[in-house]
């Protein structure tokens, strides 16, 4: 069948509710088309480590492997085997940042058969939570900072580890009287994906709504349509407030499936996985292993044999202030000390100039994950830490407040474990889903001198100290 007719036929058959379902049904398809029709994959970046100068160098990701895995996943989703599979999609608003990406305001249930979306269901998370009568004690920060009495589905993604969040969501789904064991997989999609799609398609309008959606503020305008009027007037009927998303979907499909956008759409899908704006968790062990091999499962690494850092920030103010929050990280490590010592600075910039229905001062609970056995020394501009262990790491949990128009430079100083191997220094910095682009500066002090690296943290970063030969 000619490609144009095939694309037109797909547009007629696909009926999807919600932008996340669009991403699943649409971008997996264009990725299939692009990868199968173009034999040349993206080039692999490489570094020549045979250097006669000591240096701190980034370790590149294997992009060829990533695209091969995407191809394999696409083939799985589009094969015509007559088997129906069911997926739950978490729609996460990262303008209200949570450790797992963003506030879990809605979810979708999608059934796929023979490469087609055959049915879909979309619901606000609070409607599911209304069916939960059990009282579940929430994590400590929820109790302390927002006086939460009972933990429910919409706040289930409080871990930086996506598989943990999946299990917690399944737990609450079962408490609501549903059966979470019937799903073949779970997919988290951040609201930032909508802006990225608009950057590809260009501005769109939706009949019946006097607003134009375009990147980079499309999500912000959509938030106004589906939230603002209902917050300002509680008497309005909220049942159909998200109807615009249903009307918007076919418009985006028409633009996204145009032949001129196929290559760019495939690249978009690839980047969303790398940035953890899309994370997957499959029941099938083989598929899960494939996704894990390229770090698309949103897991906290437990098999890295070197220095480690992950910042996990949680918006505890119950508003969408993260649209205005910018982060920066400065990581300073001294390997010449008897015990390697780290001075970590995390800068919070609140660029909002005034408060409104979705914006305020920023109230955050930040966890800093470091090698297990690290020893806390001191801190400034952050609360006294809660210290714990999980995922084979030590973490320091602190409260951070940042006033509108101001910035907070939080500092935490700590020692690495006593048995830390200084002879072959390697560093992994994992990014948090939904945080966006974070400038990172790494300063390394060794017996051979001092070295610096500057990168943008929007996917996991790896560094290696290459000694003089």
N, C-alpha and C positions, 0 to 999 in steps of 0.2 A: 504494500500500500504506500503511495507517495507520502512523504513526510508531512506536507501541508494538510492533506486530507486526514492523516492520522492524528495530527494535532487538533484539527477541528472536531474530529470524532471524540477525542478525549475531553474537550471542553464541554461537549453536550452531555457526556456521561457523568462527569465529576460534579457531585453536589456536596458541598462541604460547609459546615457551620463553624465560624470562627477562624481567626488568622492562623492559629497553630495548625489546624487541620489543613488549611491551604498549604502551609509549609511542608507538612508530611506528604500530602497527595501530589503537590505540585513540584517541589524542588527535587524530591527523589526521582520523579519522572524525567525532568530535564537533565538531571545528572546522568541518568541511564542513557538518554539519547546522546548527550555530549560525549561521554566516555566511550561508548561503543562506536560512535562515528568518527572519533578522532583518536588515532593510534598514538599520537605523541602526548605523553603526560607532562605535567609540569616538571621542570628541571629540578634536580636535587642540588641544594646548596652544599658546598663542601669547604672545609678548612684544611690547610696543610699544616699539620702539627710538627713537622720536621723543621723546627725553627731553632736558630742558635741564639735567640733572645727570649728571656723569661717574659711571660705575659699572662694576663687573665683573659681567656677567650670564651665566647659563647659556643655551645655545642648545638649544631643545627638539627632540626627535626627531619625525618625522612618523609618528604612530601609524596614521593612515589608510592610508598607503602600506604599512606593515608588515602590516596585516590584509588588504590587497588582495593582497600577495605570498603570504601564507599561503593565501588562497583559491585562488590560481592553483596553488600547489604541491599543495594538497589535490585539486583537480580532476585534476591529472596523476596522482596516486597512485590515485585511485578510478575513473578512466575505464575503461570496458569496451571495450578495443580488442583483446583477445585476445593481447596481448604480455606475456610474462613478463619481469620485471626482478629483478635480484639485488642485494642490498645487504649490506655488512658493517657491523656495529654494534660499536663499541668500548665496552665496559662499564668505566667509569673510576671508581675509588674515590678521591674527593677528600679522604677522611680521611688519605690519603697523597698530598699535593699534588705534582703535577708541572706543568711549564710548560704542557702541553697540557690540563690539567684534573685528572686523578688517575691513580694507578697503574693500568695497563692489565692487570687481572687476568684478564678473560675477554673473549671476543668471540662474536658470533652472526652467522650467515649466514641471511638471510631472502629468500625468493622471493615476489614479489607479482604477481598476475595478476587483471585485471578487478576491482580494488579489494579483493581478498582476499589474505590471507597463505596461500599454498598449501603452503609447506614452511619448516622452520626447523632450524637446527643450532646447537648451543651447546657451547663447549669452553673449558677453562682455557687461558690463554695459555702456561703452562709446558709443557703437553703439546705444543703446536705448537713451542715452542722446543727441545724434546728432539729434534726432527727436523732441527734446524739444526746442521750439522757445521762450517760455515765459521767461521773466527775473524775477527770484525769488531772493529776497534779502537773502543772506546767514547769518548764525549766526555770531555774532561779532568776535569771534576768527578767522574764515575763512577770514574775511575782513582784520583784523589787521595783521595776521601772514603770510598769503600766498596771500594776495591781490585778493581774489576770487571775481569775478564780479557777477556771477549768480550761485545759488545753484541748484544741479541736483541730480538725482537718486543715483549715485555712492557715494555721500557723505551724503546720507539721514539718516544714522544710527548714528547721533551725540548726541543721548540721551542715558543715561544708562538704560532707561526703554524700553524694547523691544516692547510692544504694541504701544508706541509713534513712534518708528522707522517704525513699520509696516504701521501705518497710513500715515506717511510721504512718504514711498516708494510707497504706493498706489496712493498718490496724484501726484507724479512725473510720475508714470506709466500711469495715465490718461492723464497727460499733453503731453505725447508722442503719444497720439492718441489711446491708448489701453483701455481696460475695466478691472479695478482691482476688480470689484464687483463680478466677476465670480469665484473667488478662494474660496475653502473650508478651506484653511489654509495656513499659512506661516511658513517656517522653516529656521532658521539661523544655518549655520554650519561653524565653524572656521577651518582654515587650519591645526591647531594642530591635528585634528582628523586623518588626513592622517598619521602623524608620529605615532600616537597611534595604527592605524591599522597595520602599518609596524612592530611595536614592537610585535604584535601578530602573523603576518604571516611570519616574517623574510624577508630578502632582496629579491627584485624582479628585474628583468631586462625586458625591453620592446624591442621586435624585431625592428631593424632599428635605435636604439638609443644606443650609446656607453657610457652608464652610469648605475650604480647600485644604486637603491634606498633602503635605510635602515634607521631605526630609530637610532639616533634622528635627523638626518639632511636631511631626505627625502624631506621635503617641501623646504628646501634651494636649493637642487639640481633640484627639479622640477621648481623652480623659475628661475634658470639659463637656463633651456631648453626653457621655454616659454617666457622669458623676455629679457635675456642678449643680445643675438644676434640681436634682433630687436631694442633694445635701442642703441647698438653700431653701427648699420647700418640701418638708417631710410628708406632706399630704399627697404628693404626686404618686401615681401608681408606678411601681418599679418593675413590674413583670416584663415589660417590653422595652426597657431602657437600652438594651444592647441589640435592638433590632437593626441598627445601623451596620453592625458587623456582618450580619446575614446579607444585607443588601450590597455591602462593599466587596464581598468575596468574589462574585463573578466578574466584577470590574477589574480587580487585581489579576484574576486568572487570565482574562483576555490580554492584558498587557504583558504579563509574565510569560505567557506561552507564545508570544510572537517570535518568529524565527530569529529575528535580530538579537533577541535577548538570551538565547539558549546557552551560549558559552559563558556569558556573564552570570546567568542564573546558577550554573554549575559551580562557578567560582564562589558565588555568594553562599551556597549551601556548604561548601568546604570550609569557608571562613567562619561560618556560624558554629560549626562543630569545634573548630580550633579554639575559638574564643569562649567556649562553654555557654554560648547563648542557646544552644540546643544540646541536651544531654540525653542519653538513652540507657535503658536497663531492660534486658531481654530475659525471658524465662528460658529460652533455648541456650544451653551452655556454649555451643559453638558460636552463635551470634554474639553472645556476651563477651566471649574471649576475643573475637575479632575486634569488637568495639573497644575493648580494654587495651588491646595491643597498640592502639593509636590515641589512647587517652580521651576517648569520647564518652566515657561512662561517668565522668565527674567524680572520680574517686581520689581521696587523699592517698598519696603514694606511701606504701609501707615497705617497699623493697629498694629504696634509694640508699646507696652506701656512702653518704657524705653529709655535708652540711645541708640544712633545710630551713625554709621559711615559707609560711603561708599566713596571710592576713585575712581574717574572716570578720567582716563588719556587718552589724545588724542594726537597722533603723528601728529604734524603739519609740519613736514619736508618733506613730500611727498616721503620718501624713506622707506626701509624695516629695519630700524635700531633697531626695537624692538627685533629682534633675539638676539641682544647683550645687551639689557637693563634688569637689574635685580632690583627689588623693594624690600624694606623692610619697615615695619611700626612699629613704637613705639608709643603706646597710653598710656599716663600718666594722670590719673585723680585724682584730690584732692577733696574728699567729705567733708573735714574738713573746707574748706574755707566757708565764709558766702554764697557765690554763687559758686556751683561746677565749678572748673576750669580745662580745658583740655590743655595739651601741646602735640601736635601731631607732630611727626617727620616722614617724608616720604623720604627715601633714594633712590636716583636714581644712579645706577652704569652703566656706559657705558663701557662695556668690549671690545668694538671694538678697535683695535690697529691702524687701518688706514682706510681712506675713499676709497670708490670705487663706482661703478655704483648703488649700493643699500644701502650704508652705509655712515653715516656722523655724525657730532655732533647731539645730540638729542635736538629737540625743541618741547616742550610739552605745552599743555593747560590742567591743572589739576583742576577739581572741587571736593571739599570736601563737602559731604552732611552730615549735622548734625541736631540735633533736632530743630524744628521750634522755632524761638525766641532766638536762641543762639547769643551771642554778640562777635564780632571779637575784639581782643585786640592787637596782634602784630604778626609780621612775620619776618623771615630771610631767605635769599637765594632763595626767590621766589618773583615774581612781586607783585605790590599792587593789592589787590583783588577786583574783581567785586562781589558784594553781591546781592543775589537774593533769590527767593523762588519758589519751585515747588515740586510736589508730597508730600505735607505736610511737607517739610523740608526747612531749610535754607541752602544755599550753598555759599561757597567762591571759586571763580574762579581765578586762578593765572597762570602766565606764568613761566615755568621752563626750564632752559637751562643746558645741561650736555655735556661737551666736551669729545671727544673720549679718553678712557684711564683714565678718571677722574670720580668723583662722586659728586653729589649735595645732601646735606642734608637739605631739605626744612622743615622749622618749622612754624607752625601756632598755635597760642595760642588763646583760646576763652573761654568764660563763657557759661555754659548751661543756659536754660531759668530760669527766676526767680521762676517760679512755679514748677521746677523740683523736683520730689519726691525722696529724698535721703534715705528714710527708707527701700525701697525694690529695691536695685540696680540690674538692668539687662541691658545687653549690646548686641546689634545685630551689627555685622560687615558683610556687604554684599560684596561679591567678584564681581569684574568686569569681564564680559565675555572676554576671550582672553588674560588676563594678566598672566595666569599661576600660579605657586606656589609662594606665597609671605609670607615670615616669618613674624609673628606678635608677638609682645611682649606687654602685657597689664599690667600696674602697677596701682594698686588701693590703695589709701590712705584713711583710715577711722579712726573713733575714737577708733576702736578696734585693729588697727594695719595696717600694709601694706602687700599687697598680690600681687602675680604675676602669670601670665599664659603665656605660650608660645605655639603657635599653627602655623600651616601652613594654610594660607588663599587660598584655591582653591575651596571652596564652602562656603555658608553662615555659619558664626560662631555665636553661641549664648553663653553668659556667664551669670551666676547668682551668686550673693554674698550670701552665706549661713552663717547666723549669728550663733554665739555660743548659744547652748541651755542649 
